[in-house]
Amino acid sequence: MRKDYPEIHRYLWKGALWSPSYFAGSCGEASLEILTKYIEQQNRPK
């Protein structure tokens, strides 16, 4: 990908195509409000 799109370096985080964060997803019937409350109650990384 780097060979085909050399301009991509502007969007990399230390060589990776994603940031060192986390993903939250749901495969159930939880509402956005329930998911938001759950995420807000989680410990934040230091």
CHARMM internal coordinates of N, CA and C (Angstrom, degrees):
IC EDIT
DIST 1 N 1 CA 1.4311
DIST 1 CA 1 C 1.5336
ANGL 1 N 1 CA 1 C 110.05
DIST 1 C 2 N 1.3174
ANGL 1 CA 1 C 2 N 116.50
DIHE 1 N 1 CA 1 C 2 N -39.22
DIST 2 N 2 CA 1.4670
ANGL 1 C 2 N 2 CA 119.27
DIHE 1 CA 1 C 2 N 2 CA 179.60
DIST 2 CA 2 C 1.5256
ANGL 2 N 2 CA 2 C 111.36
DIHE 1 C 2 N 2 CA 2 C -64.47
DIST 2 C 3 N 1.3389
ANGL 2 CA 2 C 3 N 117.10
DIHE 2 N 2 CA 2 C 3 N -33.20
DIST 3 N 3 CA 1.4656
ANGL 2 C 3 N 3 CA 120.33
DIHE 2 CA 2 C 3 N 3 CA 178.70
DIST 3 CA 3 C 1.5211
ANGL 3 N 3 CA 3 C 111.02
DIHE 2 C 3 N 3 CA 3 C -69.90
DIST 3 C 4 N 1.3302
ANGL 3 CA 3 C 4 N 116.77
DIHE 3 N 3 CA 3 C 4 N -42.08
DIST 4 N 4 CA 1.4626
ANGL 3 C 4 N 4 CA 121.07
DIHE 3 CA 3 C 4 N 4 CA -177.36
DIST 4 CA 4 C 1.5294
ANGL 4 N 4 CA 4 C 112.54
DIHE 3 C 4 N 4 CA 4 C -75.64
DIST 4 C 5 N 1.3410
ANGL 4 CA 4 C 5 N 116.76
DIHE 4 N 4 CA 4 C 5 N -28.22
DIST 5 N 5 CA 1.4599
ANGL 4 C 5 N 5 CA 121.45
DIHE 4 CA 4 C 5 N 5 CA -176.02
DIST 5 CA 5 C 1.5333
ANGL 5 N 5 CA 5 C 109.95
DIHE 4 C 5 N 5 CA 5 C -132.59
DIST 5 C 6 N 1.3333
ANGL 5 CA 5 C 6 N 118.52
DIHE 5 N 5 CA 5 C 6 N 73.43
DIST 6 N 6 CA 1.4673
ANGL 5 C 6 N 6 CA 120.47
DIHE 5 CA 5 C 6 N 6 CA -176.19
DIST 6 CA 6 C 1.5303
ANGL 6 N 6 CA 6 C 113.51
DIHE 5 C 6 N 6 CA 6 C -61.62
DIST 6 C 7 N 1.3257
ANGL 6 CA 6 C 7 N 117.44
DIHE 6 N 6 CA 6 C 7 N -22.85
DIST 7 N 7 CA 1.4717
ANGL 6 C 7 N 7 CA 120.18
DIHE 6 CA 6 C 7 N 7 CA -179.84
DIST 7 CA 7 C 1.5334
ANGL 7 N 7 CA 7 C 112.16
DIHE 6 C 7 N 7 CA 7 C -72.08
DIST 7 C 8 N 1.3216
ANGL 7 CA 7 C 8 N 117.12
DIHE 7 N 7 CA 7 C 8 N -7.49
DIST 8 N 8 CA 1.4649
ANGL 7 C 8 N 8 CA 121.37
DIHE 7 CA 7 C 8 N 8 CA -176.51
DIST 8 CA 8 C 1.5325
ANGL 8 N 8 CA 8 C 112.60
DIHE 7 C 8 N 8 CA 8 C -66.06
DIST 8 C 9 N 1.3318
ANGL 8 CA 8 C 9 N 117.53
DIHE 8 N 8 CA 8 C 9 N -19.84
DIST 9 N 9 CA 1.4637
ANGL 8 C 9 N 9 CA 119.53
DIHE 8 CA 8 C 9 N 9 CA -178.41
DIST 9 CA 9 C 1.5230
ANGL 9 N 9 CA 9 C 112.54
DIHE 8 C 9 N 9 CA 9 C -56.10
DIST 9 C 10 N 1.3265
ANGL 9 CA 9 C 10 N 117.59
DIHE 9 N 9 CA 9 C 10 N -24.39
DIST 10 N 10 CA 1.4746
ANGL 9 C 10 N 10 CA 120.61
DIHE 9 CA 9 C 10 N 10 CA 178.27
DIST 10 CA 10 C 1.5184
ANGL 10 N 10 CA 10 C 111.96
DIHE 9 C 10 N 10 CA 10 C -66.37
DIST 10 C 11 N 1.3167
ANGL 10 CA 10 C 11 N 116.86
DIHE 10 N 10 CA 10 C 11 N -21.33
DIST 11 N 11 CA 1.4565
ANGL 10 C 11 N 11 CA 120.72
DIHE 10 CA 10 C 11 N 11 CA -174.51
DIST 11 CA 11 C 1.5245
ANGL 11 N 11 CA 11 C 113.33
DIHE 10 C 11 N 11 CA 11 C -106.72
DIST 11 C 12 N 1.3172
ANGL 11 CA 11 C 12 N 118.16
DIHE 11 N 11 CA 11 C 12 N 5.01
DIST 12 N 12 CA 1.4635
ANGL 11 C 12 N 12 CA 121.54
DIHE 11 CA 11 C 12 N 12 CA -176.75
DIST 12 CA 12 C 1.5248
ANGL 12 N 12 CA 12 C 111.65
DIHE 11 C 12 N 12 CA 12 C -89.31
DIST 12 C 13 N 1.3182
ANGL 12 CA 12 C 13 N 115.92
DIHE 12 N 12 CA 12 C 13 N 147.21
DIST 13 N 13 CA 1.4611
ANGL 12 C 13 N 13 CA 123.27
DIHE 12 CA 12 C 13 N 13 CA 174.23
DIST 13 CA 13 C 1.5226
ANGL 13 N 13 CA 13 C 106.71
DIHE 12 C 13 N 13 CA 13 C -108.35
DIST 13 C 14 N 1.3098
ANGL 13 CA 13 C 14 N 117.29
DIHE 13 N 13 CA 13 C 14 N 99.06
DIST 14 N 14 CA 1.4676
ANGL 13 C 14 N 14 CA 122.58
DIHE 13 CA 13 C 14 N 14 CA -178.99
DIST 14 CA 14 C 1.5293
ANGL 14 N 14 CA 14 C 111.47
DIHE 13 C 14 N 14 CA 14 C 52.56
DIST 14 C 15 N 1.3204
ANGL 14 CA 14 C 15 N 116.84
DIHE 14 N 14 CA 14 C 15 N 41.63
DIST 15 N 15 CA 1.4617
ANGL 14 C 15 N 15 CA 121.47
DIHE 14 CA 14 C 15 N 15 CA 176.77
DIST 15 CA 15 C 1.5169
ANGL 15 N 15 CA 15 C 115.03
DIHE 14 C 15 N 15 CA 15 C 90.60
DIST 15 C 16 N 1.3117
ANGL 15 CA 15 C 16 N 118.60
DIHE 15 N 15 CA 15 C 16 N -5.19
DIST 16 N 16 CA 1.4635
ANGL 15 C 16 N 16 CA 121.62
DIHE 15 CA 15 C 16 N 16 CA -178.74
DIST 16 CA 16 C 1.5303
ANGL 16 N 16 CA 16 C 110.20
DIHE 15 C 16 N 16 CA 16 C -103.97
DIST 16 C 17 N 1.3162
ANGL 16 CA 16 C 17 N 116.10
DIHE 16 N 16 CA 16 C 17 N 154.05
DIST 17 N 17 CA 1.4675
ANGL 16 C 17 N 17 CA 120.72
DIHE 16 CA 16 C 17 N 17 CA 179.06
DIST 17 CA 17 C 1.5241
ANGL 17 N 17 CA 17 C 112.56
DIHE 16 C 17 N 17 CA 17 C -87.07
DIST 17 C 18 N 1.3118
ANGL 17 CA 17 C 18 N 117.16
DIHE 17 N 17 CA 17 C 18 N 5.64
DIST 18 N 18 CA 1.4575
ANGL 17 C 18 N 18 CA 120.81
DIHE 17 CA 17 C 18 N 18 CA 179.58
DIST 18 CA 18 C 1.5159
ANGL 18 N 18 CA 18 C 108.21
DIHE 17 C 18 N 18 CA 18 C -141.43
DIST 18 C 19 N 1.2945
ANGL 18 CA 18 C 19 N 117.31
DIHE 18 N 18 CA 18 C 19 N 160.33
DIST 19 N 19 CA 1.4596
ANGL 18 C 19 N 19 CA 121.43
DIHE 18 CA 18 C 19 N 19 CA 179.91
DIST 19 CA 19 C 1.5230
ANGL 19 N 19 CA 19 C 109.73
DIHE 18 C 19 N 19 CA 19 C -88.31
DIST 19 C 20 N 1.3216
ANGL 19 CA 19 C 20 N 117.38
DIHE 19 N 19 CA 19 C 20 N 160.33
DIST 20 N 20 CA 1.4644
ANGL 19 C 20 N 20 CA 120.55
DIHE 19 CA 19 C 20 N 20 CA 179.10
DIST 20 CA 20 C 1.5280
ANGL 20 N 20 CA 20 C 110.78
DIHE 19 C 20 N 20 CA 20 C -78.38
DIST 20 C 21 N 1.2999
ANGL 20 CA 20 C 21 N 116.26
DIHE 20 N 20 CA 20 C 21 N 63.15
DIST 21 N 21 CA 1.4560
ANGL 20 C 21 N 21 CA 120.99
DIHE 20 CA 20 C 21 N 21 CA -178.75
DIST 21 CA 21 C 1.5183
ANGL 21 N 21 CA 21 C 109.39
DIHE 20 C 21 N 21 CA 21 C -116.94
DIST 21 C 22 N 1.2972
ANGL 21 CA 21 C 22 N 117.14
DIHE 21 N 21 CA 21 C 22 N -150.87
DIST 22 N 22 CA 1.4560
ANGL 21 C 22 N 22 CA 120.42
DIHE 21 CA 21 C 22 N 22 CA -179.07
DIST 22 CA 22 C 1.5146
ANGL 22 N 22 CA 22 C 110.10
DIHE 21 C 22 N 22 CA 22 C -136.88
DIST 22 C 23 N 1.2905
ANGL 22 CA 22 C 23 N 115.18
DIHE 22 N 22 CA 22 C 23 N 167.17
DIST 23 N 23 CA 1.4573
ANGL 22 C 23 N 23 CA 122.45
DIHE 22 CA 22 C 23 N 23 CA 179.58
DIST 23 CA 23 C 1.5166
ANGL 23 N 23 CA 23 C 109.00
DIHE 22 C 23 N 23 CA 23 C -119.76
DIST 23 C 24 N 1.2946
ANGL 23 CA 23 C 24 N 116.29
DIHE 23 N 23 CA 23 C 24 N 137.84
DIST 24 N 24 CA 1.4595
ANGL 23 C 24 N 24 CA 120.92
DIHE 23 CA 23 C 24 N 24 CA 174.34
DIST 24 CA 24 C 1.5244
ANGL 24 N 24 CA 24 C 107.48
DIHE 23 C 24 N 24 CA 24 C -124.42
DIST 24 C 25 N 1.2923
ANGL 24 CA 24 C 25 N 116.26
DIHE 24 N 24 CA 24 C 25 N 126.74
DIST 25 N 25 CA 1.4523
ANGL 24 C 25 N 25 CA 120.94
DIHE 24 CA 24 C 25 N 25 CA 179.67
DIST 25 CA 25 C 1.5094
ANGL 25 N 25 CA 25 C 110.37
DIHE 24 C 25 N 25 CA 25 C -142.37
DIST 25 C 26 N 1.2911
ANGL 25 CA 25 C 26 N 115.84
DIHE 25 N 25 CA 25 C 26 N 167.30
DIST 26 N 26 CA 1.4580
ANGL 25 C 26 N 26 CA 120.58
DIHE 25 CA 25 C 26 N 26 CA -179.52
DIST 26 CA 26 C 1.5188
ANGL 26 N 26 CA 26 C 109.27
DIHE 25 C 26 N 26 CA 26 C -141.77
DIST 26 C 27 N 1.3065
ANGL 26 CA 26 C 27 N 115.66
DIHE 26 N 26 CA 26 C 27 N 141.35
DIST 27 N 27 CA 1.4556
ANGL 26 C 27 N 27 CA 119.28
DIHE 26 CA 26 C 27 N 27 CA 176.08
DIST 27 CA 27 C 1.5290
ANGL 27 N 27 CA 27 C 109.69
DIHE 26 C 27 N 27 CA 27 C -119.00
DIST 27 C 28 N 1.3112
ANGL 27 CA 27 C 28 N 115.19
DIHE 27 N 27 CA 27 C 28 N 12.65
DIST 28 N 28 CA 1.4595
ANGL 27 C 28 N 28 CA 120.11
DIHE 27 CA 27 C 28 N 28 CA -179.79
DIST 28 CA 28 C 1.5106
ANGL 28 N 28 CA 28 C 111.35
DIHE 27 C 28 N 28 CA 28 C -107.97
DIST 28 C 29 N 1.2839
ANGL 28 CA 28 C 29 N 114.62
DIHE 28 N 28 CA 28 C 29 N -157.14
DIST 29 N 29 CA 1.4591
ANGL 28 C 29 N 29 CA 121.26
DIHE 28 CA 28 C 29 N 29 CA -177.34
DIST 29 CA 29 C 1.5212
ANGL 29 N 29 CA 29 C 112.48
DIHE 28 C 29 N 29 CA 29 C -103.27
DIST 29 C 30 N 1.3351
ANGL 29 CA 29 C 30 N 118.05
DIHE 29 N 29 CA 29 C 30 N 19.45
DIST 30 N 30 CA 1.4637
ANGL 29 C 30 N 30 CA 120.89
DIHE 29 CA 29 C 30 N 30 CA -178.25
DIST 30 CA 30 C 1.5286
ANGL 30 N 30 CA 30 C 109.86
DIHE 29 C 30 N 30 CA 30 C -67.39
DIST 30 C 31 N 1.3180
ANGL 30 CA 30 C 31 N 115.03
DIHE 30 N 30 CA 30 C 31 N 141.26
DIST 31 N 31 CA 1.4609
ANGL 30 C 31 N 31 CA 119.61
DIHE 30 CA 30 C 31 N 31 CA 179.26
DIST 31 CA 31 C 1.5261
ANGL 31 N 31 CA 31 C 110.01
DIHE 30 C 31 N 31 CA 31 C -79.62
DIST 31 C 32 N 1.3188
ANGL 31 CA 31 C 32 N 116.19
DIHE 31 N 31 CA 31 C 32 N 164.59
DIST 32 N 32 CA 1.4547
ANGL 31 C 32 N 32 CA 121.06
DIHE 31 CA 31 C 32 N 32 CA 177.57
DIST 32 CA 32 C 1.5263
ANGL 32 N 32 CA 32 C 110.35
DIHE 31 C 32 N 32 CA 32 C -60.59
DIST 32 C 33 N 1.3138
ANGL 32 CA 32 C 33 N 117.04
DIHE 32 N 32 CA 32 C 33 N -36.80
DIST 33 N 33 CA 1.4690
ANGL 32 C 33 N 33 CA 121.26
DIHE 32 CA 32 C 33 N 33 CA 178.93
DIST 33 CA 33 C 1.5353
ANGL 33 N 33 CA 33 C 110.88
DIHE 32 C 33 N 33 CA 33 C -61.83
DIST 33 C 34 N 1.3132
ANGL 33 CA 33 C 34 N 117.72
DIHE 33 N 33 CA 33 C 34 N -45.35
DIST 34 N 34 CA 1.4749
ANGL 33 C 34 N 34 CA 122.35
DIHE 33 CA 33 C 34 N 34 CA 179.08
DIST 34 CA 34 C 1.5262
ANGL 34 N 34 CA 34 C 109.98
DIHE 33 C 34 N 34 CA 34 C -63.14
DIST 34 C 35 N 1.3320
ANGL 34 CA 34 C 35 N 117.68
DIHE 34 N 34 CA 34 C 35 N -45.51
DIST 35 N 35 CA 1.4629
ANGL 34 C 35 N 35 CA 121.15
DIHE 34 CA 34 C 35 N 35 CA 179.53
DIST 35 CA 35 C 1.5264
ANGL 35 N 35 CA 35 C 111.31
DIHE 34 C 35 N 35 CA 35 C -63.24
DIST 35 C 36 N 1.3146
ANGL 35 CA 35 C 36 N 117.12
DIHE 35 N 35 CA 35 C 36 N -41.90
DIST 36 N 36 CA 1.4616
ANGL 35 C 36 N 36 CA 121.39
DIHE 35 CA 35 C 36 N 36 CA 178.80
DIST 36 CA 36 C 1.5215
ANGL 36 N 36 CA 36 C 110.73
DIHE 35 C 36 N 36 CA 36 C -60.62
DIST 36 C 37 N 1.3249
ANGL 36 CA 36 C 37 N 117.66
DIHE 36 N 36 CA 36 C 37 N -45.73
DIST 37 N 37 CA 1.4642
ANGL 36 C 37 N 37 CA 121.37
DIHE 36 CA 36 C 37 N 37 CA 178.50
DIST 37 CA 37 C 1.5199
ANGL 37 N 37 CA 37 C 110.84
DIHE 36 C 37 N 37 CA 37 C -61.60
DIST 37 C 38 N 1.3222
ANGL 37 CA 37 C 38 N 117.31
DIHE 37 N 37 CA 37 C 38 N -42.20
DIST 38 N 38 CA 1.4628
ANGL 37 C 38 N 38 CA 121.77
DIHE 37 CA 37 C 38 N 38 CA 179.39
DIST 38 CA 38 C 1.5329
ANGL 38 N 38 CA 38 C 110.64
DIHE 37 C 38 N 38 CA 38 C -60.44
DIST 38 C 39 N 1.3275
ANGL 38 CA 38 C 39 N 116.44
DIHE 38 N 38 CA 38 C 39 N -47.82
DIST 39 N 39 CA 1.4645
ANGL 38 C 39 N 39 CA 121.07
DIHE 38 CA 38 C 39 N 39 CA -178.42
DIST 39 CA 39 C 1.5244
ANGL 39 N 39 CA 39 C 110.63
DIHE 38 C 39 N 39 CA 39 C -64.12
DIST 39 C 40 N 1.3201
ANGL 39 CA 39 C 40 N 117.20
DIHE 39 N 39 CA 39 C 40 N -42.16
DIST 40 N 40 CA 1.4635
ANGL 39 C 40 N 40 CA 120.69
DIHE 39 CA 39 C 40 N 40 CA -178.99
DIST 40 CA 40 C 1.5348
ANGL 40 N 40 CA 40 C 111.90
DIHE 39 C 40 N 40 CA 40 C -64.42
DIST 40 C 41 N 1.3047
ANGL 40 CA 40 C 41 N 118.58
DIHE 40 N 40 CA 40 C 41 N -25.03
DIST 41 N 41 CA 1.4579
ANGL 40 C 41 N 41 CA 122.36
DIHE 40 CA 40 C 41 N 41 CA -178.32
DIST 41 CA 41 C 1.5333
ANGL 41 N 41 CA 41 C 112.79
DIHE 40 C 41 N 41 CA 41 C -86.66
DIST 41 C 42 N 1.3277
ANGL 41 CA 41 C 42 N 117.73
DIHE 41 N 41 CA 41 C 42 N -6.54
DIST 42 N 42 CA 1.4515
ANGL 41 C 42 N 42 CA 120.94
DIHE 41 CA 41 C 42 N 42 CA -178.89
DIST 42 CA 42 C 1.5203
ANGL 42 N 42 CA 42 C 110.39
DIHE 41 C 42 N 42 CA 42 C -77.99
DIST 42 C 43 N 1.3355
ANGL 42 CA 42 C 43 N 116.47
DIHE 42 N 42 CA 42 C 43 N 153.32
DIST 43 N 43 CA 1.4595
ANGL 42 C 43 N 43 CA 121.32
DIHE 42 CA 42 C 43 N 43 CA 175.50
DIST 43 CA 43 C 1.5203
ANGL 43 N 43 CA 43 C 108.99
DIHE 42 C 43 N 43 CA 43 C -69.71
DIST 43 C 44 N 1.3018
ANGL 43 CA 43 C 44 N 115.52
DIHE 43 N 43 CA 43 C 44 N 140.75
DIST 44 N 44 CA 1.4621
ANGL 43 C 44 N 44 CA 120.93
DIHE 43 CA 43 C 44 N 44 CA 178.25
DIST 44 CA 44 C 1.5200
ANGL 44 N 44 CA 44 C 109.77
DIHE 43 C 44 N 44 CA 44 C -87.02
DIST 44 C 45 N 1.3416
ANGL 44 CA 44 C 45 N 118.10
DIHE 44 N 44 CA 44 C 45 N 141.75
DIST 45 N 45 CA 1.4730
ANGL 44 C 45 N 45 CA 119.96
DIHE 44 CA 44 C 45 N 45 CA 177.32
DIST 45 CA 45 C 1.5219
ANGL 45 N 45 CA 45 C 110.16
DIHE 44 C 45 N 45 CA 45 C -65.93
DIST 45 C 46 N 1.3058
ANGL 45 CA 45 C 46 N 116.41
DIHE 45 N 45 CA 45 C 46 N 150.50
DIST 46 N 46 CA 1.4730
ANGL 45 C 46 N 46 CA 120.41
DIHE 45 CA 45 C 46 N 46 CA -179.95
DIST 46 CA 46 C 1.4873
ANGL 46 N 46 CA 46 C 111.06
DIHE 45 C 46 N 46 CA 46 C -103.74
END
COOR INIT
IC SEED 1 N 1 CA 1 C
IC BUILD
